[in-house]
Amino acid sequence: MKRAILLAPCVPVLVLAALVVLVPAYSQDKPAQREPDVIYVPTPQEVVDKMFELADVRPGEIVYDLGCGDGRIPVTAAKKFGSRAWGFDINPVRVRESLENVKKNRVENLVTIKQQDIFELDLSKADVVTLYLLPRLNVKLIPQLDKLKPGCRIVSHDFNMEGVRPKREINFRPSDGSREHRVYLWVTPLEKESPGR
Ligand SMILES: C[S@@+](CC[C@H](N)C(=O)[O-])C[C@H]1O[C@@H](n2cnc3c(N)ncnc32)[C@H](O)[C@@H]1O
């Protein structure tokens, strides 16, 4: 009885702590606002692993996947590196798939999925940004990527970012013998090919 009385004032704090731990994998479930800029094509899991290897992701770093599809990149970041990871997609169907994936893999405490246009995002919290978009969309992201803190890594599956010199680029063929994939790495501050751009 005495113990119950002593614990009573702690209950609201405990409830709040539980909510903070359980809530991160949410999204505003809203209708599609416009068409996606690129269709959904998933990155094969072995290529996802290669992207993280190239980005040299360290435990606890914050990962943003811009256009997250079924959420495989943020889920991998959480499971493999204990990263806090955000996935953003404009398509509500993809957002729903991502949320299911997060739940299936029990990483709700680390992964947040949002239905959002990537061109309206503030990327300042990210340590690592992953992309599988299109060359012209990578270029359109430059003003946002320019605002990343120094030392952030950006990895792009298959597509370059014209006008910005990559630090590394590799070709990689998954073990199933399917096509060769290219992965690009940039490290901030971005190195412009013609300064002033
Ligand atoms: C090629 S898929 C890549 C999916 C995932 N990143 C992967 O590598 O497996 C591109 C994704 O970007 C999303 N997308 C396209 N335009 C977008 C935009 N403006 N804002 C947010 N997401 C967008 C699409 O809905 C699609 O799911």
The ligand as a Gaussian input file, in Angstrom:
#p B3LYP/6-31G(d) Opt

LIG

0 1
 C       12.765000       4.861000     -56.913000
 S       11.762000       4.877000     -55.458000
 C       12.976000       4.593000     -54.185000
 C       12.408000       3.939000     -52.937000
 C       13.427000       3.661000     -51.817000
 N       14.180000       4.834000     -51.470000
 C       14.377000       2.577000     -52.225000
 O       15.521000       2.924000     -52.605000
 O       14.007000       1.392000     -52.178000
 C       11.394000       6.642000     -55.316000
 C       10.329000       6.986000     -54.288000
 O       10.251000       8.414000     -54.213000
 C        8.905000       8.793000     -53.971000
 N        8.764000      10.202000     -54.392000
 C        8.725000      10.711000     -55.638000
 N        8.638000      12.052000     -55.624000
 C        8.612000      12.424000     -54.330000
 C        8.556000      13.684000     -53.655000
 N        8.522000      14.859000     -54.305000
 N        8.549000      13.691000     -52.309000
 C        8.590000      12.520000     -51.614000
 N        8.664000      11.294000     -52.189000
 C        8.687000      11.244000     -53.533000
 C        8.102000       7.795000     -54.797000
 O        6.778000       7.697000     -54.328000
 C        8.918000       6.503000     -54.614000
 O        8.434000       5.729000     -53.536000

